[in-house]
C-alpha cells in the first residue's frame, strides 16, 4: 500500500490500525533493505538517531530519552531499523 503511494495515515485508516503499527510494519522493510529510512526520517534526525545507536543505545526507549521530544517513536523505529540493516550488510 505504501509503495502504491498511500501515506501512513491513510493506510492506518483503511486497515483500522494506528499509525504506529503501520510504522512498525514499514520499519521491517527498512531493516530488510526494501525501503530506505530517509523516506520517513529527515537526514539530520536520522544522523542523530544513528549516533545514539552507535554509542550503544540500541533500544527505542533509550534513544527516545536521549533525544529531544521532537523525535517521534516512528522516526526512532525507522532509525533503528536502518542501523540494523547496515549491520546486516557489514556482517
N, CA, C and O atoms as a GROMACS GRO file, in nm:
protein
  364
    1UNK      N    1   0.082  -0.119   0.000
    1UNK     CA    2   0.000   0.000   0.000
    1UNK      C    3   0.087   0.126   0.000
    1UNK      O    4   0.056   0.223  -0.068
    2UNK      N    5   0.195   0.122   0.078
    2UNK     CA    6   0.285   0.237   0.082
    2UNK      C    7   0.350   0.259  -0.055
    2UNK      O    8   0.360   0.372  -0.102
    3UNK      N    9   0.393   0.151  -0.117
    3UNK     CA   10   0.456   0.163  -0.248
    3UNK      C   11   0.356   0.209  -0.355
    3UNK      O   12   0.396   0.257  -0.461
    4UNK      N   13   0.229   0.195  -0.327
    4UNK     CA   14   0.126   0.245  -0.419
    4UNK      C   15   0.099   0.394  -0.398
    4UNK      O   16   0.013   0.452  -0.464
    5UNK      N   17   0.173   0.456  -0.304
    5UNK     CA   18   0.162   0.599  -0.283
    5UNK      C   19   0.074   0.643  -0.168
    5UNK      O   20   0.052   0.762  -0.148
    6UNK      N   21   0.025   0.547  -0.092
    6UNK     CA   22  -0.060   0.584   0.022
    6UNK      C   23   0.026   0.624   0.141
    6UNK      O   24   0.132   0.565   0.165
    7UNK      N   25  -0.020   0.724   0.214
    7UNK     CA   26   0.052   0.769   0.333
    7UNK      C   27   0.030   0.672   0.448
    7UNK      O   28  -0.062   0.589   0.446
    8UNK      N   29   0.114   0.684   0.548
    8UNK     CA   30   0.099   0.601   0.668
    8UNK      C   31  -0.038   0.624   0.731
    8UNK      O   32  -0.103   0.530   0.774
    9UNK      N   33  -0.080   0.749   0.735
    9UNK     CA   34  -0.209   0.783   0.793
    9UNK      C   35  -0.324   0.716   0.718
    9UNK      O   36  -0.414   0.660   0.779
   10UNK      N   37  -0.320   0.722   0.586
   10UNK     CA   38  -0.426   0.662   0.504
   10UNK      C   39  -0.426   0.509   0.520
   10UNK      O   40  -0.532   0.448   0.532
   11UNK      N   41  -0.310   0.449   0.519
   11UNK     CA   42  -0.301   0.304   0.536
   11UNK      C   43  -0.362   0.262   0.670
   11UNK      O   44  -0.438   0.166   0.678
   12UNK      N   45  -0.326   0.337   0.775
   12UNK     CA   46  -0.378   0.306   0.908
   12UNK      C   47  -0.530   0.315   0.910
   12UNK      O   48  -0.598   0.229   0.965
   13UNK      N   49  -0.583   0.421   0.850
   13UNK     CA   50  -0.729   0.438   0.848
   13UNK      C   51  -0.797   0.325   0.770
   13UNK      O   52  -0.897   0.270   0.815
   14UNK      N   53  -0.742   0.293   0.654
   14UNK     CA   54  -0.804   0.188   0.572
   14UNK      C   55  -0.798   0.050   0.637
   14UNK      O   56  -0.887  -0.032   0.617
   15UNK      N   57  -0.694   0.026   0.713
   15UNK     CA   58  -0.679  -0.106   0.775
   15UNK      C   59  -0.733  -0.111   0.917
   15UNK      O   60  -0.735  -0.217   0.980
   16UNK      N   61  -0.778   0.002   0.968
   16UNK     CA   62  -0.832   0.006   1.103
   16UNK      C   63  -0.725  -0.011   1.210
   16UNK      O   64  -0.750  -0.071   1.314
   17UNK      N   65  -0.607   0.042   1.183
   17UNK     CA   66  -0.495   0.032   1.276
   17UNK      C   67  -0.445   0.171   1.311
   17UNK      O   68  -0.484   0.269   1.248
   18UNK      N   69  -0.361   0.179   1.411
   18UNK     CA   70  -0.299   0.307   1.445
   18UNK      C   71  -0.173   0.326   1.361
   18UNK      O   72  -0.115   0.229   1.312
   19UNK      N   73  -0.133   0.451   1.344
   19UNK     CA   74  -0.017   0.481   1.261
   19UNK      C   75   0.110   0.412   1.311
   19UNK      O   76   0.194   0.371   1.231
   20UNK      N   77   0.124   0.399   1.441
   20UNK     CA   78   0.242   0.334   1.498
   20UNK      C   79   0.257   0.190   1.452
   20UNK      O   80   0.369   0.141   1.434
   21UNK      N   81   0.146   0.122   1.434
   21UNK     CA   82   0.150  -0.017   1.386
   21UNK      C   83   0.202  -0.020   1.243
   21UNK      O   84   0.283  -0.106   1.207
   22UNK      N   85   0.154   0.072   1.161
   22UNK     CA   86   0.199   0.077   1.021
   22UNK      C   87   0.347   0.113   1.016
   22UNK      O   88   0.421   0.057   0.936
   23UNK      N   89   0.389   0.205   1.101
   23UNK     CA   90   0.531   0.242   1.106
   23UNK      C   91   0.616   0.121   1.145
   23UNK      O   92   0.724   0.101   1.090
   24UNK      N   93   0.567   0.040   1.237
   24UNK     CA   94   0.641  -0.081   1.277
   24UNK      C   95   0.653  -0.179   1.160
   24UNK      O   96   0.758  -0.240   1.139
   25UNK      N   97   0.544  -0.193   1.085
   25UNK     CA   98   0.548  -0.282   0.968
   25UNK      C   99   0.646  -0.231   0.864
   25UNK      O  100   0.724  -0.308   0.808
   26UNK      N  101   0.642  -0.100   0.838
   26UNK     CA  102   0.733  -0.042   0.739
   26UNK      C  103   0.878  -0.047   0.785
   26UNK      O  104   0.969  -0.061   0.703
   27UNK      N  105   0.901  -0.037   0.916
   27UNK     CA  106   1.037  -0.046   0.970
   27UNK      C  107   1.099  -0.182   0.937
   27UNK      O  108   1.220  -0.192   0.917
   28UNK      N  109   1.018  -0.286   0.932
   28UNK     CA  110   1.069  -0.418   0.895
   28UNK      C  111   1.122  -0.418   0.753
   28UNK      O  112   1.220  -0.486   0.721
   29UNK      N  113   1.056  -0.341   0.666
   29UNK     CA  114   1.103  -0.330   0.528
   29UNK      C  115   1.228  -0.245   0.518
   29UNK      O  116   1.311  -0.267   0.430
   30UNK      N  117   1.243  -0.148   0.607
   30UNK     CA  118   1.366  -0.070   0.613
   30UNK      C  119   1.480  -0.162   0.658
   30UNK      O  120   1.589  -0.160   0.600
   31UNK      N  121   1.454  -0.242   0.759
   31UNK     CA  122   1.556  -0.334   0.810
   31UNK      C  123   1.599  -0.435   0.704
   31UNK      O  124   1.716  -0.472   0.698
   32UNK      N  125   1.505  -0.480   0.622
   32UNK     CA  126   1.538  -0.579   0.519
   32UNK      C  127   1.602  -0.515   0.396
   32UNK      O  128   1.650  -0.585   0.307
   33UNK      N  129   1.602  -0.381   0.391
   33UNK     CA  130   1.663  -0.312   0.279
   33UNK      C  131   1.568  -0.283   0.163
   33UNK      O  132   1.611  -0.233   0.059
   34UNK      N  133   1.441  -0.315   0.180
   34UNK     CA  134   1.343  -0.291   0.073
   34UNK      C  135   1.291  -0.147   0.069
   34UNK      O  136   1.241  -0.101  -0.033
   35UNK      N  137   1.304  -0.077   0.180
   35UNK     CA  138   1.269   0.065   0.187
   35UNK      C  139   1.385   0.139   0.251
   35UNK      O  140   1.462   0.081   0.327
   36UNK      N  141   1.397   0.266   0.220
   36UNK     CA  142   1.503   0.348   0.275
   36UNK      C  143   1.448   0.435   0.389
   36UNK      O  144   1.342   0.495   0.376
   37UNK      N  145   1.520   0.439   0.500
   37UNK     CA  146   1.475   0.517   0.616
   37UNK      C  147   1.457   0.664   0.583
   37UNK      O  148   1.377   0.733   0.647
   38UNK      N  149   1.531   0.714   0.485
   38UNK     CA  150   1.521   0.856   0.451
   38UNK      C  151   1.384   0.892   0.393
   38UNK      O  152   1.352   1.010   0.381
   39UNK      N  153   1.305   0.792   0.359
   39UNK     CA  154   1.168   0.817   0.314
   39UNK      C  155   1.078   0.859   0.431
   39UNK      O  156   0.971   0.915   0.411
   40UNK      N  157   1.123   0.831   0.552
   40UNK     CA  158   1.041   0.852   0.671
   40UNK      C  159   1.104   0.948   0.772
   40UNK      O  160   1.033   1.005   0.856
   41UNK      N  161   1.235   0.966   0.765
   41UNK     CA  162   1.308   1.045   0.865
   41UNK      C  163   1.398   1.146   0.794
   41UNK      O  164   1.470   1.110   0.701
   42UNK      N  165   1.393   1.270   0.838
   42UNK     CA  166   1.480   1.373   0.782
   42UNK      C  167   1.626   1.336   0.810
   42UNK      O  168   1.656   1.279   0.914
   43UNK      N  169   1.717   1.368   0.717
   43UNK     CA  170   1.858   1.329   0.733
   43UNK      C  171   1.922   1.373   0.865
   43UNK      O  172   1.998   1.297   0.924
   44UNK      N  173   1.891   1.493   0.912
   44UNK     CA  174   1.952   1.538   1.037
   44UNK      C  175   1.904   1.456   1.155
   44UNK      O  176   1.981   1.425   1.246
   45UNK      N  177   1.776   1.419   1.154
   45UNK     CA  178   1.723   1.336   1.262
   45UNK      C  179   1.777   1.194   1.254
   45UNK      O  180   1.811   1.134   1.356
   46UNK      N  181   1.786   1.141   1.132
   46UNK     CA  182   1.840   1.006   1.115
   46UNK      C  183   1.984   1.000   1.166
   46UNK      O  184   2.023   0.904   1.231
   47UNK      N  185   2.061   1.102   1.135
   47UNK     CA  186   2.200   1.106   1.180
   47UNK      C  187   2.208   1.104   1.332
   47UNK      O  188   2.293   1.034   1.388
   48UNK      N  189   2.122   1.180   1.400
   48UNK     CA  190   2.123   1.184   1.546
   48UNK      C  191   2.082   1.049   1.606
   48UNK      O  192   2.140   1.004   1.704
   49UNK      N  193   1.983   0.986   1.546
   49UNK     CA  194   1.939   0.854   1.593
   49UNK      C  195   2.050   0.752   1.576
   49UNK      O  196   2.077   0.673   1.667
   50UNK      N  197   2.115   0.754   1.461
   50UNK     CA  198   2.225   0.660   1.435
   50UNK      C  199   2.342   0.685   1.529
   50UNK      O  200   2.410   0.590   1.569
   51UNK      N  201   2.367   0.810   1.564
   51UNK     CA  202   2.474   0.841   1.659
   51UNK      C  203   2.445   0.777   1.794
   51UNK      O  204   2.533   0.717   1.855
   52UNK      N  205   2.321   0.789   1.840
   52UNK     CA  206   2.282   0.725   1.966
   52UNK      C  207   2.301   0.574   1.958
   52UNK      O  208   2.354   0.511   2.049
   53UNK      N  209   2.257   0.516   1.846
   53UNK     CA  210   2.266   0.372   1.828
   53UNK      C  211   2.413   0.328   1.831
   53UNK      O  212   2.448   0.229   1.895
   54UNK      N  213   2.497   0.403   1.761
   54UNK     CA  214   2.640   0.370   1.757
   54UNK      C  215   2.708   0.386   1.893
   54UNK      O  216   2.811   0.324   1.919
   55UNK      N  217   2.648   0.468   1.978
   55UNK     CA  218   2.703   0.488   2.113
   55UNK      C  219   2.652   0.382   2.212
   55UNK      O  220   2.680   0.389   2.331
   56UNK      N  221   2.576   0.285   2.161
   56UNK     CA  222   2.532   0.176   2.245
   56UNK      C  223   2.388   0.184   2.292
   56UNK      O  224   2.341   0.095   2.363
   57UNK      N  225   2.317   0.288   2.253
   57UNK     CA  226   2.175   0.298   2.287
   57UNK      C  227   2.098   0.228   2.176
   57UNK      O  228   2.071   0.288   2.072
   58UNK      N  229   2.062   0.103   2.198
   58UNK     CA  230   2.003   0.023   2.091
   58UNK      C  231   1.853  -0.001   2.107
   58UNK      O  232   1.789  -0.058   2.019
   59UNK      N  233   1.797   0.042   2.219
   59UNK     CA  234   1.653   0.024   2.242
   59UNK      C  235   1.583   0.157   2.217
   59UNK      O  236   1.636   0.264   2.247
   60UNK      N  237   1.463   0.149   2.163
   60UNK     CA  238   1.390   0.271   2.128
   60UNK      C  239   1.370   0.365   2.248
   60UNK      O  240   1.382   0.486   2.233
   61UNK      N  241   1.341   0.310   2.364
   61UNK     CA  242   1.322   0.393   2.483
   61UNK      C  243   1.448   0.467   2.524
   61UNK      O  244   1.443   0.582   2.568
   62UNK      N  245   1.562   0.400   2.511
   62UNK     CA  246   1.690   0.463   2.543
   62UNK      C  247   1.718   0.580   2.448
   62UNK      O  248   1.760   0.688   2.490
   63UNK      N  249   1.692   0.556   2.320
   63UNK     CA  250   1.717   0.660   2.221
   63UNK      C  251   1.619   0.775   2.240
   63UNK      O  252   1.658   0.891   2.233
   64UNK      N  253   1.493   0.743   2.263
   64UNK     CA  254   1.390   0.847   2.284
   64UNK      C  255   1.429   0.935   2.402
   64UNK      O  256   1.410   1.056   2.397
   65UNK      N  257   1.481   0.874   2.508
   65UNK     CA  258   1.522   0.950   2.626
   65UNK      C  259   1.643   1.038   2.604
   65UNK      O  260   1.661   1.138   2.674
   66UNK      N  261   1.726   1.002   2.508
   66UNK     CA  262   1.849   1.077   2.481
   66UNK      C  263   1.828   1.192   2.382
   66UNK      O  264   1.915   1.278   2.367
   67UNK      N  265   1.715   1.192   2.315
   67UNK     CA  266   1.690   1.292   2.212
   67UNK      C  267   1.579   1.388   2.253
   67UNK      O  268   1.501   1.358   2.343
   68UNK      N  269   1.571   1.504   2.187
   68UNK     CA  270   1.462   1.598   2.218
   68UNK      C  271   1.325   1.537   2.189
   68UNK      O  272   1.313   1.440   2.114
   69UNK      N  273   1.222   1.594   2.249
   69UNK     CA  274   1.086   1.545   2.233
   69UNK      C  275   1.034   1.553   2.090
   69UNK      O  276   0.935   1.489   2.056
   70UNK      N  277   1.101   1.630   2.006
   70UNK     CA  278   1.056   1.644   1.867
   70UNK      C  279   1.076   1.517   1.785
   70UNK      O  280   1.023   1.506   1.674
   71UNK      N  281   1.152   1.422   1.837
   71UNK     CA  282   1.173   1.293   1.769
   71UNK      C  283   1.056   1.202   1.802
   71UNK      O  284   1.023   1.181   1.918
   72UNK      N  285   0.994   1.148   1.699
   72UNK     CA  286   0.879   1.060   1.721
   72UNK      C  287   0.926   0.916   1.739
   72UNK      O  288   1.038   0.879   1.703
   73UNK      N  289   0.836   0.836   1.795
   73UNK     CA  290   0.865   0.693   1.809
   73UNK      C  291   0.885   0.630   1.671
   73UNK      O  292   0.971   0.544   1.653
   74UNK      N  293   0.806   0.672   1.575
   74UNK     CA  294   0.818   0.619   1.440
   74UNK      C  295   0.953   0.650   1.378
   74UNK      O  296   1.013   0.563   1.315
   75UNK      N  297   1.002   0.772   1.396
   75UNK     CA  298   1.134   0.808   1.344
   75UNK      C  299   1.243   0.723   1.408
   75UNK      O  300   1.337   0.680   1.342
   76UNK      N  301   1.228   0.701   1.538
   76UNK     CA  302   1.327   0.620   1.609
   76UNK      C  303   1.323   0.475   1.561
   76UNK      O  304   1.428   0.413   1.542
   77UNK      N  305   1.204   0.421   1.541
   77UNK     CA  306   1.191   0.284   1.489
   77UNK      C  307   1.261   0.272   1.354
   77UNK      O  308   1.334   0.176   1.328
   78UNK      N  309   1.238   0.370   1.268
   78UNK     CA  310   1.299   0.368   1.135
   78UNK      C  311   1.451   0.380   1.144
   78UNK      O  312   1.523   0.314   1.070
   79UNK      N  313   1.498   0.465   1.235
   79UNK     CA  314   1.642   0.480   1.254
   79UNK      C  315   1.708   0.352   1.302
   79UNK      O  316   1.815   0.314   1.253
   80UNK      N  317   1.646   0.286   1.397
   80UNK     CA  318   1.699   0.159   1.448
   80UNK      C  319   1.698   0.054   1.337
   80UNK      O  320   1.795  -0.020   1.321
   81UNK      N  321   1.591   0.049   1.262
   81UNK     CA  322   1.582  -0.047   1.151
   81UNK      C  323   1.693  -0.020   1.049
   81UNK      O  324   1.752  -0.114   0.995
   82UNK      N  325   1.719   0.107   1.022
   82UNK     CA  326   1.827   0.143   0.929
   82UNK      C  327   1.962   0.096   0.983
   82UNK      O  328   2.042   0.039   0.909
   83UNK      N  329   1.987   0.119   1.111
   83UNK     CA  330   2.113   0.076   1.173
   83UNK      C  331   2.128  -0.075   1.167
   83UNK      O  332   2.237  -0.126   1.141
   84UNK      N  333   2.020  -0.147   1.191
   84UNK     CA  334   2.026  -0.293   1.188
   84UNK      C  335   2.048  -0.344   1.045
   84UNK      O  336   2.116  -0.444   1.025
   85UNK      N  337   1.990  -0.275   0.948
   85UNK     CA  338   2.013  -0.313   0.809
   85UNK      C  339   2.159  -0.293   0.772
   85UNK      O  340   2.219  -0.375   0.703
   86UNK      N  341   2.215  -0.183   0.820
   86UNK     CA  342   2.356  -0.154   0.794
   86UNK      C  343   2.445  -0.260   0.859
   86UNK      O  344   2.544  -0.303   0.799
   87UNK      N  345   2.412  -0.301   0.980
   87UNK     CA  346   2.488  -0.405   1.049
   87UNK      C  347   2.482  -0.538   0.972
   87UNK      O  348   2.582  -0.609   0.960
   88UNK      N  349   2.364  -0.570   0.919
   88UNK     CA  350   2.347  -0.695   0.844
   88UNK      C  351   2.434  -0.696   0.719
   88UNK      O  352   2.493  -0.799   0.684
   89UNK      N  353   2.442  -0.584   0.653
   89UNK     CA  354   2.523  -0.574   0.531
   89UNK      C  355   2.672  -0.588   0.562
   89UNK      O  356   2.748  -0.641   0.481
   90UNK      N  357   2.712  -0.539   0.680
   90UNK     CA  358   2.853  -0.542   0.718
   90UNK      C  359   2.899  -0.679   0.765
   90UNK      O  360   3.018  -0.708   0.764
   91UNK      N  361   2.804  -0.765   0.806
   91UNK     CA  362   2.846  -0.898   0.857
   91UNK      C  363   2.846  -1.002   0.750
   91UNK      O  364   2.879  -1.118   0.777
   0.00000   0.00000   0.00000
